[in-house]
């Protein structure tokens, strides 16, 4: 999983680049998350995980969007 070994600064830059595409620049909607995963971490979609699964796992507070904290929490878990 070497692709997930990104510094916190790299993850923040990636997150901000995709979050700024629509709506709230501090949150990822499902479409933004899909674009981010497909472009930056396509290996996450190999196997049983789908965008819907990843989104549900990341969206801990159930608000329909993923914050940077929610995003990094899953990235850390996956990279272990």
mmJSON file of the N, C-alpha and C atoms, coordinates in Angstrom:
{"data_MODEL":{"atom_site":{
"group_PDB":["ATOM","ATOM","ATOM","ATOM","ATOM","ATOM","ATOM","ATOM","ATOM","ATOM","ATOM","ATOM","ATOM","ATOM","ATOM","ATOM","ATOM","ATOM","ATOM","ATOM","ATOM","ATOM","ATOM","ATOM","ATOM","ATOM","ATOM","ATOM","ATOM","ATOM","ATOM","ATOM","ATOM","ATOM","ATOM","ATOM","ATOM","ATOM","ATOM","ATOM","ATOM","ATOM","ATOM","ATOM","ATOM","ATOM","ATOM","ATOM","ATOM","ATOM","ATOM","ATOM","ATOM","ATOM","ATOM","ATOM","ATOM","ATOM","ATOM","ATOM","ATOM","ATOM","ATOM","ATOM","ATOM","ATOM","ATOM","ATOM","ATOM","ATOM","ATOM","ATOM","ATOM","ATOM","ATOM","ATOM","ATOM","ATOM","ATOM","ATOM","ATOM","ATOM","ATOM","ATOM","ATOM","ATOM","ATOM","ATOM","ATOM","ATOM","ATOM","ATOM","ATOM","ATOM","ATOM","ATOM","ATOM","ATOM","ATOM","ATOM","ATOM","ATOM","ATOM","ATOM","ATOM","ATOM","ATOM","ATOM","ATOM","ATOM","ATOM","ATOM","ATOM","ATOM","ATOM","ATOM","ATOM","ATOM","ATOM","ATOM","ATOM","ATOM","ATOM","ATOM","ATOM","ATOM","ATOM","ATOM","ATOM","ATOM","ATOM","ATOM","ATOM","ATOM","ATOM","ATOM","ATOM","ATOM","ATOM","ATOM","ATOM","ATOM","ATOM","ATOM","ATOM","ATOM","ATOM","ATOM","ATOM","ATOM","ATOM","ATOM","ATOM","ATOM","ATOM","ATOM","ATOM","ATOM","ATOM","ATOM","ATOM","ATOM","ATOM","ATOM","ATOM","ATOM","ATOM","ATOM","ATOM","ATOM","ATOM","ATOM","ATOM","ATOM","ATOM","ATOM","ATOM","ATOM","ATOM","ATOM","ATOM","ATOM","ATOM","ATOM","ATOM","ATOM","ATOM","ATOM","ATOM","ATOM","ATOM","ATOM","ATOM","ATOM","ATOM","ATOM","ATOM","ATOM","ATOM","ATOM","ATOM","ATOM","ATOM","ATOM","ATOM","ATOM","ATOM","ATOM","ATOM","ATOM","ATOM","ATOM","ATOM","ATOM","ATOM","ATOM","ATOM","ATOM","ATOM","ATOM","ATOM","ATOM","ATOM","ATOM","ATOM","ATOM","ATOM","ATOM","ATOM","ATOM","ATOM","ATOM","ATOM","ATOM","ATOM","ATOM","ATOM","ATOM","ATOM","ATOM"],
"id":[1,2,3,4,5,6,7,8,9,10,11,12,13,14,15,16,17,18,19,20,21,22,23,24,25,26,27,28,29,30,31,32,33,34,35,36,37,38,39,40,41,42,43,44,45,46,47,48,49,50,51,52,53,54,55,56,57,58,59,60,61,62,63,64,65,66,67,68,69,70,71,72,73,74,75,76,77,78,79,80,81,82,83,84,85,86,87,88,89,90,91,92,93,94,95,96,97,98,99,100,101,102,103,104,105,106,107,108,109,110,111,112,113,114,115,116,117,118,119,120,121,122,123,124,125,126,127,128,129,130,131,132,133,134,135,136,137,138,139,140,141,142,143,144,145,146,147,148,149,150,151,152,153,154,155,156,157,158,159,160,161,162,163,164,165,166,167,168,169,170,171,172,173,174,175,176,177,178,179,180,181,182,183,184,185,186,187,188,189,190,191,192,193,194,195,196,197,198,199,200,201,202,203,204,205,206,207,208,209,210,211,212,213,214,215,216,217,218,219,220,221,222,223,224,225,226,227,228,229,230,231,232,233,234,235,236,237,238,239,240],
"type_symbol":["N","C","C","N","C","C","N","C","C","N","C","C","N","C","C","N","C","C","N","C","C","N","C","C","N","C","C","N","C","C","N","C","C","N","C","C","N","C","C","N","C","C","N","C","C","N","C","C","N","C","C","N","C","C","N","C","C","N","C","C","N","C","C","N","C","C","N","C","C","N","C","C","N","C","C","N","C","C","N","C","C","N","C","C","N","C","C","N","C","C","N","C","C","N","C","C","N","C","C","N","C","C","N","C","C","N","C","C","N","C","C","N","C","C","N","C","C","N","C","C","N","C","C","N","C","C","N","C","C","N","C","C","N","C","C","N","C","C","N","C","C","N","C","C","N","C","C","N","C","C","N","C","C","N","C","C","N","C","C","N","C","C","N","C","C","N","C","C","N","C","C","N","C","C","N","C","C","N","C","C","N","C","C","N","C","C","N","C","C","N","C","C","N","C","C","N","C","C","N","C","C","N","C","C","N","C","C","N","C","C","N","C","C","N","C","C","N","C","C","N","C","C","N","C","C","N","C","C","N","C","C","N","C","C","N","C","C","N","C","C"],
"label_atom_id":["N","CA","C","N","CA","C","N","CA","C","N","CA","C","N","CA","C","N","CA","C","N","CA","C","N","CA","C","N","CA","C","N","CA","C","N","CA","C","N","CA","C","N","CA","C","N","CA","C","N","CA","C","N","CA","C","N","CA","C","N","CA","C","N","CA","C","N","CA","C","N","CA","C","N","CA","C","N","CA","C","N","CA","C","N","CA","C","N","CA","C","N","CA","C","N","CA","C","N","CA","C","N","CA","C","N","CA","C","N","CA","C","N","CA","C","N","CA","C","N","CA","C","N","CA","C","N","CA","C","N","CA","C","N","CA","C","N","CA","C","N","CA","C","N","CA","C","N","CA","C","N","CA","C","N","CA","C","N","CA","C","N","CA","C","N","CA","C","N","CA","C","N","CA","C","N","CA","C","N","CA","C","N","CA","C","N","CA","C","N","CA","C","N","CA","C","N","CA","C","N","CA","C","N","CA","C","N","CA","C","N","CA","C","N","CA","C","N","CA","C","N","CA","C","N","CA","C","N","CA","C","N","CA","C","N","CA","C","N","CA","C","N","CA","C","N","CA","C","N","CA","C","N","CA","C","N","CA","C","N","CA","C","N","CA","C","N","CA","C","N","CA","C","N","CA","C","N","CA","C"],
"label_alt_id":[null,null,null,null,null,null,null,null,null,null,null,null,null,null,null,null,null,null,null,null,null,null,null,null,null,null,null,null,null,null,null,null,null,null,null,null,null,null,null,null,null,null,null,null,null,null,null,null,null,null,null,null,null,null,null,null,null,null,null,null,null,null,null,null,null,null,null,null,null,null,null,null,null,null,null,null,null,null,null,null,null,null,null,null,null,null,null,null,null,null,null,null,null,null,null,null,null,null,null,null,null,null,null,null,null,null,null,null,null,null,null,null,null,null,null,null,null,null,null,null,null,null,null,null,null,null,null,null,null,null,null,null,null,null,null,null,null,null,null,null,null,null,null,null,null,null,null,null,null,null,null,null,null,null,null,null,null,null,null,null,null,null,null,null,null,null,null,null,null,null,null,null,null,null,null,null,null,null,null,null,null,null,null,null,null,null,null,null,null,null,null,null,null,null,null,null,null,null,null,null,null,null,null,null,null,null,null,null,null,null,null,null,null,null,null,null,null,null,null,null,null,null,null,null,null,null,null,null,null,null,null,null,null,null,null,null,null,null,null,null],
"label_comp_id":["UNK","UNK","UNK","UNK","UNK","UNK","UNK","UNK","UNK","UNK","UNK","UNK","UNK","UNK","UNK","UNK","UNK","UNK","UNK","UNK","UNK","UNK","UNK","UNK","UNK","UNK","UNK","UNK","UNK","UNK","UNK","UNK","UNK","UNK","UNK","UNK","UNK","UNK","UNK","UNK","UNK","UNK","UNK","UNK","UNK","UNK","UNK","UNK","UNK","UNK","UNK","UNK","UNK","UNK","UNK","UNK","UNK","UNK","UNK","UNK","UNK","UNK","UNK","UNK","UNK","UNK","UNK","UNK","UNK","UNK","UNK","UNK","UNK","UNK","UNK","UNK","UNK","UNK","UNK","UNK","UNK","UNK","UNK","UNK","UNK","UNK","UNK","UNK","UNK","UNK","UNK","UNK","UNK","UNK","UNK","UNK","UNK","UNK","UNK","UNK","UNK","UNK","UNK","UNK","UNK","UNK","UNK","UNK","UNK","UNK","UNK","UNK","UNK","UNK","UNK","UNK","UNK","UNK","UNK","UNK","UNK","UNK","UNK","UNK","UNK","UNK","UNK","UNK","UNK","UNK","UNK","UNK","UNK","UNK","UNK","UNK","UNK","UNK","UNK","UNK","UNK","UNK","UNK","UNK","UNK","UNK","UNK","UNK","UNK","UNK","UNK","UNK","UNK","UNK","UNK","UNK","UNK","UNK","UNK","UNK","UNK","UNK","UNK","UNK","UNK","UNK","UNK","UNK","UNK","UNK","UNK","UNK","UNK","UNK","UNK","UNK","UNK","UNK","UNK","UNK","UNK","UNK","UNK","UNK","UNK","UNK","UNK","UNK","UNK","UNK","UNK","UNK","UNK","UNK","UNK","UNK","UNK","UNK","UNK","UNK","UNK","UNK","UNK","UNK","UNK","UNK","UNK","UNK","UNK","UNK","UNK","UNK","UNK","UNK","UNK","UNK","UNK","UNK","UNK","UNK","UNK","UNK","UNK","UNK","UNK","UNK","UNK","UNK","UNK","UNK","UNK","UNK","UNK","UNK","UNK","UNK","UNK","UNK","UNK","UNK"],
"label_asym_id":["A","A","A","A","A","A","A","A","A","A","A","A","A","A","A","A","A","A","A","A","A","A","A","A","A","A","A","A","A","A","A","A","A","A","A","A","A","A","A","A","A","A","A","A","A","A","A","A","A","A","A","A","A","A","A","A","A","A","A","A","A","A","A","A","A","A","A","A","A","A","A","A","A","A","A","A","A","A","A","A","A","A","A","A","A","A","A","A","A","A","A","A","A","A","A","A","A","A","A","A","A","A","A","A","A","A","A","A","A","A","A","A","A","A","A","A","A","A","A","A","A","A","A","A","A","A","A","A","A","A","A","A","A","A","A","A","A","A","A","A","A","A","A","A","A","A","A","A","A","A","A","A","A","A","A","A","A","A","A","A","A","A","A","A","A","A","A","A","A","A","A","A","A","A","A","A","A","A","A","A","A","A","A","A","A","A","A","A","A","A","A","A","A","A","A","A","A","A","A","A","A","A","A","A","A","A","A","A","A","A","A","A","A","A","A","A","A","A","A","A","A","A","A","A","A","A","A","A","A","A","A","A","A","A","A","A","A","A","A","A"],
"label_entity_id":["1","1","1","1","1","1","1","1","1","1","1","1","1","1","1","1","1","1","1","1","1","1","1","1","1","1","1","1","1","1","1","1","1","1","1","1","1","1","1","1","1","1","1","1","1","1","1","1","1","1","1","1","1","1","1","1","1","1","1","1","1","1","1","1","1","1","1","1","1","1","1","1","1","1","1","1","1","1","1","1","1","1","1","1","1","1","1","1","1","1","1","1","1","1","1","1","1","1","1","1","1","1","1","1","1","1","1","1","1","1","1","1","1","1","1","1","1","1","1","1","1","1","1","1","1","1","1","1","1","1","1","1","1","1","1","1","1","1","1","1","1","1","1","1","1","1","1","1","1","1","1","1","1","1","1","1","1","1","1","1","1","1","1","1","1","1","1","1","1","1","1","1","1","1","1","1","1","1","1","1","1","1","1","1","1","1","1","1","1","1","1","1","1","1","1","1","1","1","1","1","1","1","1","1","1","1","1","1","1","1","1","1","1","1","1","1","1","1","1","1","1","1","1","1","1","1","1","1","1","1","1","1","1","1","1","1","1","1","1","1"],
"label_seq_id":[1,1,1,2,2,2,3,3,3,4,4,4,5,5,5,6,6,6,7,7,7,8,8,8,9,9,9,10,10,10,11,11,11,12,12,12,13,13,13,14,14,14,15,15,15,16,16,16,17,17,17,18,18,18,19,19,19,20,20,20,21,21,21,22,22,22,23,23,23,24,24,24,25,25,25,26,26,26,27,27,27,28,28,28,29,29,29,30,30,30,31,31,31,32,32,32,33,33,33,34,34,34,35,35,35,36,36,36,37,37,37,38,38,38,39,39,39,40,40,40,41,41,41,42,42,42,43,43,43,44,44,44,45,45,45,46,46,46,47,47,47,48,48,48,49,49,49,50,50,50,51,51,51,52,52,52,53,53,53,54,54,54,55,55,55,56,56,56,57,57,57,58,58,58,59,59,59,60,60,60,61,61,61,62,62,62,63,63,63,64,64,64,65,65,65,66,66,66,67,67,67,68,68,68,69,69,69,70,70,70,71,71,71,72,72,72,73,73,73,74,74,74,75,75,75,76,76,76,77,77,77,78,78,78,79,79,79,80,80,80],
"pdbx_PDB_ins_code":[null,null,null,null,null,null,null,null,null,null,null,null,null,null,null,null,null,null,null,null,null,null,null,null,null,null,null,null,null,null,null,null,null,null,null,null,null,null,null,null,null,null,null,null,null,null,null,null,null,null,null,null,null,null,null,null,null,null,null,null,null,null,null,null,null,null,null,null,null,null,null,null,null,null,null,null,null,null,null,null,null,null,null,null,null,null,null,null,null,null,null,null,null,null,null,null,null,null,null,null,null,null,null,null,null,null,null,null,null,null,null,null,null,null,null,null,null,null,null,null,null,null,null,null,null,null,null,null,null,null,null,null,null,null,null,null,null,null,null,null,null,null,null,null,null,null,null,null,null,null,null,null,null,null,null,null,null,null,null,null,null,null,null,null,null,null,null,null,null,null,null,null,null,null,null,null,null,null,null,null,null,null,null,null,null,null,null,null,null,null,null,null,null,null,null,null,null,null,null,null,null,null,null,null,null,null,null,null,null,null,null,null,null,null,null,null,null,null,null,null,null,null,null,null,null,null,null,null,null,null,null,null,null,null,null,null,null,null,null,null],
"Cartn_x":[0.822,0.0,0.867,1.94,2.87,2.219,1.176,0.5,-0.17,-0.427,-1.061,-0.044,1.212,2.262,2.53,1.566,1.695,1.774,2.49,2.61,1.264,1.08,-0.158,-0.341,0.762,0.673,0.206,0.723,0.3,-1.184,-1.621,-3.036,-3.916,-3.49,-4.272,-4.381,-3.272,-3.286,-4.208,-4.141,-5.014,-6.468,-6.768,-8.135,-8.666,-7.874,-8.333,-8.555,-7.703,-7.844,-9.205,-9.639,-10.913,-12.106,-11.945,-13.054,-13.473,-12.549,-12.844,-13.67,-13.869,-14.577,-16.049,-16.721,-18.149,-18.427,-19.441,-19.95,-18.896,-18.961,-18.112,-16.655,-15.738,-14.332,-13.628,-14.309,-13.724,-14.349,-15.184,-15.889,-15.863,-15.809,-15.935,-17.341,-18.019,-19.275,-18.901,-19.871,-19.569,-18.901,-19.346,-18.731,-17.271,-16.995,-15.62,-14.74,-15.283,-14.536,-14.248,-15.231,-15.047,-13.908,-13.906,-12.838,-11.479,-11.425,-10.174,-9.647,-10.497,-10.07,-9.634,-10.416,-10.067,-8.739,-8.463,-7.247,-6.029,-6.212,-5.075,-4.833,-5.902,-5.788,-6.617,-6.411,-7.266,-7.187,-6.088,-5.953,-6.975,-7.579,-8.606,-9.881,-10.047,-11.261,-11.081,-9.885,-9.673,-10.108,-10.957,-11.472,-12.905,-13.332,-14.75,-15.211,-14.289,-14.698,-15.21,-16.324,-16.852,-16.804,-17.045,-17.093,-18.146,-19.299,-20.351,-19.863,-19.155,-18.634,-17.63,-16.705,-15.698,-16.347,-17.327,-18.003,-18.702,-19.429,-20.131,-19.148,-18.012,-17.021,-16.384,-16.158,-15.534,-16.491,-17.75,-18.734,-19.245,-18.379,-18.687,-19.882,-20.041,-21.141,-22.426,-22.396,-23.606,-24.17,-23.326,-23.848,-23.859,-23.443,-23.468,-22.244,-21.275,-20.024,-18.879,-17.674,-16.499,-15.565,-15.292,-14.355,-12.923,-11.965,-10.569,-10.228,-10.765,-10.506,-11.052,-12.263,-12.845,-12.014,-11.562,-10.753,-9.428,-8.722,-7.414,-7.551,-8.626,-8.841,-8.871,-9.605,-9.664,-8.337,-7.695,-6.404,-5.377,-5.363,-4.427,-4.744,-6.032,-6.447,-6.061,-6.281,-5.992,-4.49,-3.682,-2.254,-1.498,-2.161,-1.49,-1.276],
"Cartn_y":[-1.195,0.0,1.26,1.233,2.354,3.646,3.541,4.723,5.537,4.895,5.595,6.251,6.023,6.593,8.024,8.871,10.282,11.072,12.159,13.005,13.685,14.144,14.883,16.094,16.735,17.894,17.479,16.346,15.848,15.481,14.802,14.435,15.681,16.696,17.936,18.615,18.66,19.291,18.535,17.212,16.389,16.63,16.574,16.773,18.13,19.19,20.539,20.709,20.083,20.189,19.639,18.533,17.928,18.547,18.934,19.527,20.867,21.564,22.894,22.828,21.635,21.51,21.909,21.564,21.866,22.275,23.06,23.338,23.754,23.153,23.481,23.094,24.06,23.756,22.962,22.737,21.97,20.591,20.216,18.932,18.279,16.958,16.21,15.641,15.901,15.208,13.859,13.026,11.696,11.765,12.684,12.811,13.255,14.197,14.654,13.526,12.773,11.638,10.614,10.364,9.407,9.855,11.148,11.66,11.529,11.871,11.806,10.369,9.424,8.026,7.476,7.73,7.21,7.768,9.038,9.669,9.413,9.438,9.402,8.037,7.282,6.008,4.911,4.68,3.718,2.305,1.966,0.627,0.378,1.425,1.241,0.632,0.752,0.231,-1.19,-1.738,-3.124,-3.985,-4.944,-5.767,-5.389,-5.696,-5.55,-4.119,-3.183,-1.814,-1.067,-0.392,0.491,1.911,2.874,4.271,4.421,3.792,3.886,3.353,2.209,1.63,2.569,3.091,4.005,5.263,5.79,7.013,6.768,5.652,5.342,5.19,4.558,4.362,5.688,6.589,7.877,8.854,8.85,9.833,9.426,9.559,9.106,9.826,11.103,11.838,11.794,11.144,10.95,12.206,13.23,14.477,14.505,13.399,13.329,13.924,14.344,14.879,14.351,14.394,13.893,15.057,15.238,16.284,15.767,16.666,16.251,15.269,15.49,14.588,13.189,13.12,11.819,11.129,11.894,11.377,10.813,11.596,11.144,9.972,9.927,8.804,7.483,7.436,6.204,5.941,6.977,6.792,6.182,6.652,6.103,4.639,4.342,2.971,2.023,2.449,1.617,1.392,2.392,2.311,1.496,1.062,0.287,-1.144],
"Cartn_z":[0.0,0.0,0.0,-0.708,-0.715,-1.213,-2.018,-2.517,-1.427,-0.276,0.823,1.738,1.521,2.361,1.933,2.152,1.807,3.1,3.061,4.245,4.518,5.757,6.045,5.127,4.775,3.881,2.484,1.994,0.675,0.692,1.752,1.861,1.911,2.654,2.757,1.396,0.648,-0.675,-1.628,-1.597,-2.448,-2.067,-0.767,-0.283,-0.738,-0.525,-0.87,-2.363,-3.171,-4.627,-5.081,-4.51,-4.917,-4.2,-2.937,-2.179,-2.773,-3.406,-3.967,-5.25,-5.798,-7.078,-6.987,-5.891,-5.74,-4.297,-4.089,-2.747,-1.736,-0.565,0.57,0.288,0.327,0.031,1.135,2.264,3.363,3.501,2.542,2.587,1.207,1.196,-0.06,-0.159,-1.265,-1.52,-2.155,-2.381,-2.917,-4.286,-5.166,-6.496,-6.4,-5.494,-5.312,-4.769,-3.808,-3.263,-4.352,-5.204,-6.303,-7.221,-7.586,-8.449,-7.763,-6.488,-5.738,-5.685,-5.304,-5.178,-6.536,-7.579,-8.905,-9.403,-9.117,-9.617,-8.735,-7.419,-6.501,-5.857,-5.61,-4.901,-5.58,-6.883,-7.596,-7.033,-6.381,-5.808,-4.692,-4.129,-3.102,-3.686,-4.996,-5.628,-6.15,-5.985,-6.377,-5.2,-5.472,-4.389,-4.067,-2.852,-2.515,-2.263,-2.056,-1.726,-2.952,-2.766,-3.805,-3.261,-4.117,-3.667,-2.57,-2.736,-1.723,-0.377,-0.399,0.837,1.503,0.697,1.234,1.792,1.069,1.513,2.843,2.956,4.205,5.354,5.089,6.135,6.552,5.612,5.923,6.584,6.166,6.648,8.031,9.026,10.389,11.004,10.724,11.349,10.524,9.36,8.566,7.943,7.724,7.165,5.64,5.018,3.56,2.9,3.708,3.191,4.05,3.487,4.193,4.503,5.8,6.22,6.063,6.18,6.088,7.209,8.394,9.52,9.232,8.678,8.334,7.254,6.272,5.176,5.696,6.509,7.001,7.96,8.693,9.608,8.847,7.747,6.955,6.251,5.742,5.068,6.018,7.272,8.262,8.542,8.682,8.977,7.834,6.607,5.443,5.276,5.62,5.372,6.412,7.45,8.495,8.087],
"occupancy":[1.0,1.0,1.0,1.0,1.0,1.0,1.0,1.0,1.0,1.0,1.0,1.0,1.0,1.0,1.0,1.0,1.0,1.0,1.0,1.0,1.0,1.0,1.0,1.0,1.0,1.0,1.0,1.0,1.0,1.0,1.0,1.0,1.0,1.0,1.0,1.0,1.0,1.0,1.0,1.0,1.0,1.0,1.0,1.0,1.0,1.0,1.0,1.0,1.0,1.0,1.0,1.0,1.0,1.0,1.0,1.0,1.0,1.0,1.0,1.0,1.0,1.0,1.0,1.0,1.0,1.0,1.0,1.0,1.0,1.0,1.0,1.0,1.0,1.0,1.0,1.0,1.0,1.0,1.0,1.0,1.0,1.0,1.0,1.0,1.0,1.0,1.0,1.0,1.0,1.0,1.0,1.0,1.0,1.0,1.0,1.0,1.0,1.0,1.0,1.0,1.0,1.0,1.0,1.0,1.0,1.0,1.0,1.0,1.0,1.0,1.0,1.0,1.0,1.0,1.0,1.0,1.0,1.0,1.0,1.0,1.0,1.0,1.0,1.0,1.0,1.0,1.0,1.0,1.0,1.0,1.0,1.0,1.0,1.0,1.0,1.0,1.0,1.0,1.0,1.0,1.0,1.0,1.0,1.0,1.0,1.0,1.0,1.0,1.0,1.0,1.0,1.0,1.0,1.0,1.0,1.0,1.0,1.0,1.0,1.0,1.0,1.0,1.0,1.0,1.0,1.0,1.0,1.0,1.0,1.0,1.0,1.0,1.0,1.0,1.0,1.0,1.0,1.0,1.0,1.0,1.0,1.0,1.0,1.0,1.0,1.0,1.0,1.0,1.0,1.0,1.0,1.0,1.0,1.0,1.0,1.0,1.0,1.0,1.0,1.0,1.0,1.0,1.0,1.0,1.0,1.0,1.0,1.0,1.0,1.0,1.0,1.0,1.0,1.0,1.0,1.0,1.0,1.0,1.0,1.0,1.0,1.0,1.0,1.0,1.0,1.0,1.0,1.0,1.0,1.0,1.0,1.0,1.0,1.0,1.0,1.0,1.0,1.0,1.0,1.0],
"B_iso_or_equiv":[0.0,0.0,0.0,0.0,0.0,0.0,0.0,0.0,0.0,0.0,0.0,0.0,0.0,0.0,0.0,0.0,0.0,0.0,0.0,0.0,0.0,0.0,0.0,0.0,0.0,0.0,0.0,0.0,0.0,0.0,0.0,0.0,0.0,0.0,0.0,0.0,0.0,0.0,0.0,0.0,0.0,0.0,0.0,0.0,0.0,0.0,0.0,0.0,0.0,0.0,0.0,0.0,0.0,0.0,0.0,0.0,0.0,0.0,0.0,0.0,0.0,0.0,0.0,0.0,0.0,0.0,0.0,0.0,0.0,0.0,0.0,0.0,0.0,0.0,0.0,0.0,0.0,0.0,0.0,0.0,0.0,0.0,0.0,0.0,0.0,0.0,0.0,0.0,0.0,0.0,0.0,0.0,0.0,0.0,0.0,0.0,0.0,0.0,0.0,0.0,0.0,0.0,0.0,0.0,0.0,0.0,0.0,0.0,0.0,0.0,0.0,0.0,0.0,0.0,0.0,0.0,0.0,0.0,0.0,0.0,0.0,0.0,0.0,0.0,0.0,0.0,0.0,0.0,0.0,0.0,0.0,0.0,0.0,0.0,0.0,0.0,0.0,0.0,0.0,0.0,0.0,0.0,0.0,0.0,0.0,0.0,0.0,0.0,0.0,0.0,0.0,0.0,0.0,0.0,0.0,0.0,0.0,0.0,0.0,0.0,0.0,0.0,0.0,0.0,0.0,0.0,0.0,0.0,0.0,0.0,0.0,0.0,0.0,0.0,0.0,0.0,0.0,0.0,0.0,0.0,0.0,0.0,0.0,0.0,0.0,0.0,0.0,0.0,0.0,0.0,0.0,0.0,0.0,0.0,0.0,0.0,0.0,0.0,0.0,0.0,0.0,0.0,0.0,0.0,0.0,0.0,0.0,0.0,0.0,0.0,0.0,0.0,0.0,0.0,0.0,0.0,0.0,0.0,0.0,0.0,0.0,0.0,0.0,0.0,0.0,0.0,0.0,0.0,0.0,0.0,0.0,0.0,0.0,0.0,0.0,0.0,0.0,0.0,0.0,0.0],
"pdbx_formal_charge":[null,null,null,null,null,null,null,null,null,null,null,null,null,null,null,null,null,null,null,null,null,null,null,null,null,null,null,null,null,null,null,null,null,null,null,null,null,null,null,null,null,null,null,null,null,null,null,null,null,null,null,null,null,null,null,null,null,null,null,null,null,null,null,null,null,null,null,null,null,null,null,null,null,null,null,null,null,null,null,null,null,null,null,null,null,null,null,null,null,null,null,null,null,null,null,null,null,null,null,null,null,null,null,null,null,null,null,null,null,null,null,null,null,null,null,null,null,null,null,null,null,null,null,null,null,null,null,null,null,null,null,null,null,null,null,null,null,null,null,null,null,null,null,null,null,null,null,null,null,null,null,null,null,null,null,null,null,null,null,null,null,null,null,null,null,null,null,null,null,null,null,null,null,null,null,null,null,null,null,null,null,null,null,null,null,null,null,null,null,null,null,null,null,null,null,null,null,null,null,null,null,null,null,null,null,null,null,null,null,null,null,null,null,null,null,null,null,null,null,null,null,null,null,null,null,null,null,null,null,null,null,null,null,null,null,null,null,null,null,null],
"auth_seq_id":[1,1,1,2,2,2,3,3,3,4,4,4,5,5,5,6,6,6,7,7,7,8,8,8,9,9,9,10,10,10,11,11,11,12,12,12,13,13,13,14,14,14,15,15,15,16,16,16,17,17,17,18,18,18,19,19,19,20,20,20,21,21,21,22,22,22,23,23,23,24,24,24,25,25,25,26,26,26,27,27,27,28,28,28,29,29,29,30,30,30,31,31,31,32,32,32,33,33,33,34,34,34,35,35,35,36,36,36,37,37,37,38,38,38,39,39,39,40,40,40,41,41,41,42,42,42,43,43,43,44,44,44,45,45,45,46,46,46,47,47,47,48,48,48,49,49,49,50,50,50,51,51,51,52,52,52,53,53,53,54,54,54,55,55,55,56,56,56,57,57,57,58,58,58,59,59,59,60,60,60,61,61,61,62,62,62,63,63,63,64,64,64,65,65,65,66,66,66,67,67,67,68,68,68,69,69,69,70,70,70,71,71,71,72,72,72,73,73,73,74,74,74,75,75,75,76,76,76,77,77,77,78,78,78,79,79,79,80,80,80],
"auth_comp_id":["UNK","UNK","UNK","UNK","UNK","UNK","UNK","UNK","UNK","UNK","UNK","UNK","UNK","UNK","UNK","UNK","UNK","UNK","UNK","UNK","UNK","UNK","UNK","UNK","UNK","UNK","UNK","UNK","UNK","UNK","UNK","UNK","UNK","UNK","UNK","UNK","UNK","UNK","UNK","UNK","UNK","UNK","UNK","UNK","UNK","UNK","UNK","UNK","UNK","UNK","UNK","UNK","UNK","UNK","UNK","UNK","UNK","UNK","UNK","UNK","UNK","UNK","UNK","UNK","UNK","UNK","UNK","UNK","UNK","UNK","UNK","UNK","UNK","UNK","UNK","UNK","UNK","UNK","UNK","UNK","UNK","UNK","UNK","UNK","UNK","UNK","UNK","UNK","UNK","UNK","UNK","UNK","UNK","UNK","UNK","UNK","UNK","UNK","UNK","UNK","UNK","UNK","UNK","UNK","UNK","UNK","UNK","UNK","UNK","UNK","UNK","UNK","UNK","UNK","UNK","UNK","UNK","UNK","UNK","UNK","UNK","UNK","UNK","UNK","UNK","UNK","UNK","UNK","UNK","UNK","UNK","UNK","UNK","UNK","UNK","UNK","UNK","UNK","UNK","UNK","UNK","UNK","UNK","UNK","UNK","UNK","UNK","UNK","UNK","UNK","UNK","UNK","UNK","UNK","UNK","UNK","UNK","UNK","UNK","UNK","UNK","UNK","UNK","UNK","UNK","UNK","UNK","UNK","UNK","UNK","UNK","UNK","UNK","UNK","UNK","UNK","UNK","UNK","UNK","UNK","UNK","UNK","UNK","UNK","UNK","UNK","UNK","UNK","UNK","UNK","UNK","UNK","UNK","UNK","UNK","UNK","UNK","UNK","UNK","UNK","UNK","UNK","UNK","UNK","UNK","UNK","UNK","UNK","UNK","UNK","UNK","UNK","UNK","UNK","UNK","UNK","UNK","UNK","UNK","UNK","UNK","UNK","UNK","UNK","UNK","UNK","UNK","UNK","UNK","UNK","UNK","UNK","UNK","UNK","UNK","UNK","UNK","UNK","UNK","UNK"],
"auth_asym_id":["A","A","A","A","A","A","A","A","A","A","A","A","A","A","A","A","A","A","A","A","A","A","A","A","A","A","A","A","A","A","A","A","A","A","A","A","A","A","A","A","A","A","A","A","A","A","A","A","A","A","A","A","A","A","A","A","A","A","A","A","A","A","A","A","A","A","A","A","A","A","A","A","A","A","A","A","A","A","A","A","A","A","A","A","A","A","A","A","A","A","A","A","A","A","A","A","A","A","A","A","A","A","A","A","A","A","A","A","A","A","A","A","A","A","A","A","A","A","A","A","A","A","A","A","A","A","A","A","A","A","A","A","A","A","A","A","A","A","A","A","A","A","A","A","A","A","A","A","A","A","A","A","A","A","A","A","A","A","A","A","A","A","A","A","A","A","A","A","A","A","A","A","A","A","A","A","A","A","A","A","A","A","A","A","A","A","A","A","A","A","A","A","A","A","A","A","A","A","A","A","A","A","A","A","A","A","A","A","A","A","A","A","A","A","A","A","A","A","A","A","A","A","A","A","A","A","A","A","A","A","A","A","A","A","A","A","A","A","A","A"],
"auth_atom_id":["N","CA","C","N","CA","C","N","CA","C","N","CA","C","N","CA","C","N","CA","C","N","CA","C","N","CA","C","N","CA","C","N","CA","C","N","CA","C","N","CA","C","N","CA","C","N","CA","C","N","CA","C","N","CA","C","N","CA","C","N","CA","C","N","CA","C","N","CA","C","N","CA","C","N","CA","C","N","CA","C","N","CA","C","N","CA","C","N","CA","C","N","CA","C","N","CA","C","N","CA","C","N","CA","C","N","CA","C","N","CA","C","N","CA","C","N","CA","C","N","CA","C","N","CA","C","N","CA","C","N","CA","C","N","CA","C","N","CA","C","N","CA","C","N","CA","C","N","CA","C","N","CA","C","N","CA","C","N","CA","C","N","CA","C","N","CA","C","N","CA","C","N","CA","C","N","CA","C","N","CA","C","N","CA","C","N","CA","C","N","CA","C","N","CA","C","N","CA","C","N","CA","C","N","CA","C","N","CA","C","N","CA","C","N","CA","C","N","CA","C","N","CA","C","N","CA","C","N","CA","C","N","CA","C","N","CA","C","N","CA","C","N","CA","C","N","CA","C","N","CA","C","N","CA","C","N","CA","C","N","CA","C","N","CA","C","N","CA","C","N","CA","C","N","CA","C","N","CA","C"],
"pdbx_PDB_model_num":[1,1,1,1,1,1,1,1,1,1,1,1,1,1,1,1,1,1,1,1,1,1,1,1,1,1,1,1,1,1,1,1,1,1,1,1,1,1,1,1,1,1,1,1,1,1,1,1,1,1,1,1,1,1,1,1,1,1,1,1,1,1,1,1,1,1,1,1,1,1,1,1,1,1,1,1,1,1,1,1,1,1,1,1,1,1,1,1,1,1,1,1,1,1,1,1,1,1,1,1,1,1,1,1,1,1,1,1,1,1,1,1,1,1,1,1,1,1,1,1,1,1,1,1,1,1,1,1,1,1,1,1,1,1,1,1,1,1,1,1,1,1,1,1,1,1,1,1,1,1,1,1,1,1,1,1,1,1,1,1,1,1,1,1,1,1,1,1,1,1,1,1,1,1,1,1,1,1,1,1,1,1,1,1,1,1,1,1,1,1,1,1,1,1,1,1,1,1,1,1,1,1,1,1,1,1,1,1,1,1,1,1,1,1,1,1,1,1,1,1,1,1,1,1,1,1,1,1,1,1,1,1,1,1,1,1,1,1,1,1]
}}}
